[in-house]
Amino acid sequence: MTGYKKIDEYSPKITKELEILYTKILELIGEEPSREGLIKTPERVAKAIQFLTQGYHQNPKEILLSARFEEDYKQMVIVKDIEIYSLCEHHLLPMFGKAHVAYIPNKYIVGISKIPRIVDVFARRLQIQERLTTQIKNCIQDTLNPLGVAVVIEAQHLCMQMRGVQKQNSVAITSDFTGAFMKSSKTRAEFLNLINSNLH
């Protein structure tokens, strides 16, 4: 296995091109890019947007396969309260919240830290919450072939809180299931009860 490499570097070429564009944006909204507080802003934003979208350059399946182990364990594995930060593709404003992910192994388990890593890979792209939920589910199902996968995401969207309807306390919840979580209401209920518990 070749593993994977997390990309935090910034492309000098892309950074320079983005700098020019963000400088123009500042001018178009009525700002003066040459004033003291804004001199470095286009460069900072150019690097920030590359970081916030680095998931396009990462392979989530490779991440899972880099820590996949054979194990005769067929009970539920849950990683809950995974912080997510993403950009809504409609307005490029942040959405943030928590993801809860579970799977029931079928011959293979995966290193626990890899679940939050693949959540980050998909979150670090322009997203909608519904797609993000399904992409995480599909990646785990396709790579590990478990007996079932469950994903629940609860998130706040600044595009709804700062503009538009301006509902500051609203939270969007999405879910997606495969296998045992879809077929068995008891299994699904156990997962939902556990992610809402205060065991930790």
C-alpha positions as CSV (number, residue, x, y, z in Angstrom):
1,M,0.0,0.0,0.0
2,T,1.4,3.4,-0.9
3,G,-0.6,5.2,1.8
4,Y,-1.5,8.9,1.3
5,K,-0.1,12.3,1.9
6,K,-2.0,15.1,3.6
7,I,-1.6,18.3,1.5
8,D,-1.1,21.5,3.4
9,E,1.2,23.1,0.9
10,Y,0.1,26.0,-1.3
11,S,0.7,26.2,-5.0
12,P,2.7,29.4,-5.7
13,K,1.1,29.7,-9.1
14,I,-2.5,29.2,-7.9
15,T,-1.8,31.5,-4.9
16,K,-0.6,34.3,-7.2
17,E,-3.5,33.9,-9.5
18,L,-6.0,34.0,-6.7
19,E,-4.3,37.0,-5.1
20,I,-5.0,39.0,-8.3
21,L,-8.7,37.9,-8.3
22,Y,-9.2,38.7,-4.6
23,T,-7.5,42.1,-5.1
24,K,-10.1,42.8,-7.8
25,I,-12.9,41.7,-5.5
26,L,-11.8,44.1,-2.8
27,E,-11.8,46.9,-5.4
28,L,-15.2,46.0,-6.7
29,I,-16.8,46.1,-3.2
30,G,-15.4,49.6,-2.7
31,E,-12.3,48.8,-0.7
32,E,-8.7,50.0,-1.1
33,P,-6.5,46.9,-1.4
34,S,-3.4,49.0,-0.8
35,R,-4.4,50.3,2.7
36,E,-2.4,48.9,5.6
37,G,-5.0,46.4,6.9
38,L,-5.6,44.9,3.5
39,I,-2.1,44.7,1.9
40,K,-1.7,41.0,2.8
41,T,-5.4,40.0,2.7
42,P,-5.5,38.7,-0.9
43,E,-2.5,36.4,-0.2
44,R,-4.0,35.2,3.1
45,V,-7.4,34.5,1.5
46,A,-5.7,32.7,-1.5
47,K,-4.0,30.4,1.0
48,A,-7.1,30.0,3.1
49,I,-9.3,28.9,0.2
50,Q,-6.7,26.3,-0.9
51,F,-6.7,24.9,2.7
52,L,-10.5,24.9,2.9
53,T,-10.8,23.0,-0.4
54,Q,-7.8,20.7,0.0
55,G,-10.2,17.7,0.0
56,Y,-10.2,17.8,-3.8
57,H,-6.6,16.6,-3.8
58,Q,-7.0,13.8,-1.2
59,N,-8.2,10.3,-1.7
60,P,-10.5,9.1,1.1
61,K,-10.4,5.4,0.0
62,E,-6.6,5.5,0.3
63,I,-6.9,6.9,3.8
64,L,-9.2,4.1,4.9
65,L,-7.1,1.4,3.2
66,S,-3.9,2.7,4.9
67,A,-5.3,1.5,8.3
68,R,-7.6,-1.5,7.4
69,F,-7.1,-4.6,9.5
70,E,-8.7,-8.0,9.5
71,E,-10.6,-8.5,12.8
72,D,-13.5,-10.8,13.8
73,Y,-15.6,-8.1,15.3
74,K,-19.3,-7.7,14.2
75,Q,-20.6,-5.1,16.7
76,M,-21.3,-1.5,16.1
77,V,-18.3,0.9,15.9
78,I,-19.3,4.6,16.4
79,V,-17.2,7.8,16.1
80,K,-19.4,10.6,17.3
81,D,-19.1,14.4,17.6
82,I,-16.7,14.8,14.7
83,E,-16.3,18.5,14.1
84,I,-17.0,19.5,10.5
85,Y,-16.2,22.8,8.8
86,S,-17.1,23.2,5.2
87,L,-18.1,25.8,2.6
88,C,-21.7,25.9,1.2
89,E,-21.3,25.7,-2.6
90,H,-24.2,28.2,-3.1
91,H,-22.7,31.2,-1.4
92,L,-19.2,30.0,-0.3
93,L,-20.2,30.7,3.3
94,P,-19.3,28.3,6.1
95,M,-21.4,25.5,7.4
96,F,-20.2,23.9,10.6
97,G,-21.3,21.3,13.1
98,K,-20.9,17.6,14.0
99,A,-20.9,14.3,12.2
100,H,-21.7,11.0,13.8
101,V,-20.5,7.9,11.9
102,A,-21.0,4.2,12.6
103,Y,-20.3,1.0,10.8
104,I,-20.7,-2.7,11.6
105,P,-17.5,-4.6,10.5
106,N,-17.6,-7.5,8.1
107,K,-14.1,-9.0,8.4
108,Y,-12.3,-5.6,8.4
109,I,-12.0,-2.8,10.8
110,V,-10.3,0.5,10.3
111,G,-8.1,2.7,12.6
112,I,-10.5,5.0,14.5
113,S,-8.7,8.2,13.5
114,K,-9.3,7.4,9.8
115,I,-13.1,8.1,10.2
116,P,-12.6,11.8,11.1
117,R,-10.0,12.0,8.4
118,I,-12.4,11.0,5.6
119,V,-15.1,13.3,7.0
120,D,-12.5,16.1,6.6
121,V,-11.6,15.1,3.1
122,F,-15.2,15.4,1.9
123,A,-15.9,18.5,4.1
124,R,-12.9,20.3,2.6
125,R,-14.7,20.7,-0.7
126,L,-17.5,23.0,-1.8
127,Q,-20.5,21.1,-0.4
128,I,-24.1,20.8,0.4
129,Q,-24.9,18.9,3.6
130,E,-27.0,16.2,1.9
131,R,-24.2,15.3,-0.5
132,L,-21.6,15.4,2.3
133,T,-23.6,12.9,4.3
134,T,-24.0,10.5,1.4
135,Q,-20.3,10.7,0.3
136,I,-19.1,9.7,3.8
137,K,-21.5,6.8,3.9
138,N,-20.6,5.6,0.4
139,C,-16.9,5.8,0.9
140,I,-17.0,3.6,4.0
141,Q,-19.4,1.1,2.4
142,D,-17.5,0.8,-0.8
143,T,-14.1,0.6,0.8
144,L,-14.7,-1.7,3.8
145,N,-17.8,-3.6,2.7
146,P,-19.2,-3.6,6.2
147,L,-22.6,-5.0,7.3
148,G,-23.9,-1.5,7.5
149,V,-23.0,2.2,7.7
150,A,-24.8,5.1,9.4
151,V,-24.1,8.8,9.1
152,V,-25.8,11.7,10.8
153,I,-24.7,15.3,10.4
154,E,-26.1,18.3,12.3
155,A,-24.9,21.6,11.1
156,Q,-25.5,25.4,11.1
157,H,-25.3,27.3,7.8
158,L,-24.1,30.9,7.8
159,C,-25.7,31.4,4.4
160,M,-29.0,31.0,6.3
161,Q,-27.9,32.8,9.5
162,M,-26.1,35.8,8.2
163,R,-28.2,36.5,5.1
164,G,-31.4,35.3,3.5
165,V,-33.9,34.3,6.2
166,Q,-31.4,35.2,9.0
167,K,-32.5,32.4,11.4
168,Q,-29.6,32.3,13.8
169,N,-30.7,29.3,15.9
170,S,-31.6,26.9,13.1
171,V,-29.8,23.5,12.7
172,A,-30.0,21.2,9.7
173,I,-29.9,17.5,10.3
174,T,-29.3,14.9,7.6
175,S,-28.9,11.1,7.8
176,D,-28.1,8.2,5.5
177,F,-27.9,4.5,6.1
178,T,-26.9,1.2,4.5
179,G,-27.3,-2.5,5.3
180,A,-28.2,-3.4,8.9
181,F,-28.9,0.2,9.8
182,M,-31.5,0.4,7.0
183,K,-33.0,-3.0,7.4
184,S,-33.3,-3.1,11.2
185,S,-35.1,-0.4,13.1
186,K,-33.6,-1.8,16.3
187,T,-30.1,-1.3,15.0
188,R,-30.9,2.1,13.8
189,A,-32.5,3.1,17.1
190,E,-29.4,1.8,19.0
191,F,-27.2,4.0,16.9
192,L,-29.4,7.1,17.4
193,N,-29.6,6.5,21.1
194,L,-25.9,6.1,21.5
195,I,-25.0,9.3,19.6
196,N,-27.5,11.2,21.8
197,S,-26.2,9.7,25.0
198,N,-23.7,11.2,27.4
199,L,-21.5,8.1,27.9
200,H,-18.3,10.1,27.4
